[in-house]
Amino acid sequence: MTTTFINTMDAKEQFADLITRVSHHKERVILTRRGKEIAAIVPLEDLQLIEESEDKHDLREAIDALKEARNTGTITLEQLKEEVGSGT
């Protein structure tokens, strides 16, 4: 998969072409401003893979939190407020 770096001013002028390259040729485009990488245009499939990965990570964290709650027990909201010193 090809990755192209382009500054934002040139990207603005070539936007339609960039979208075609990304969507049809699966190219990744890194946008730069003053020499710094600031954003990316990626094929939709790349974004979907990222989101799936994030979902799996979130699910693992939720499962771990449930296991911890089962092993160590839970406390009420009032108990939590007392622990953190909430004045409400």
CORHUVEN-V860538 format. One record per run of one state. SS is the DSSP state (a for helix, b for strand, c for the rest). FROM is the first residue (numbers start at 0). TO is the last residue. If there is no record, write none. Layout:
ss=[SS	SS]
from=[FROM	FROM]
to=[TO	TO]
//
This chain:
ss=[c	b	a	c	a	c	b	c	b	c	a	c	a	c]
from=[0	2	7	13	14	25	27	33	35	41	43	72	76	84]
to=[1	6	12	13	24	26	32	34	40	42	71	75	83	87]
//
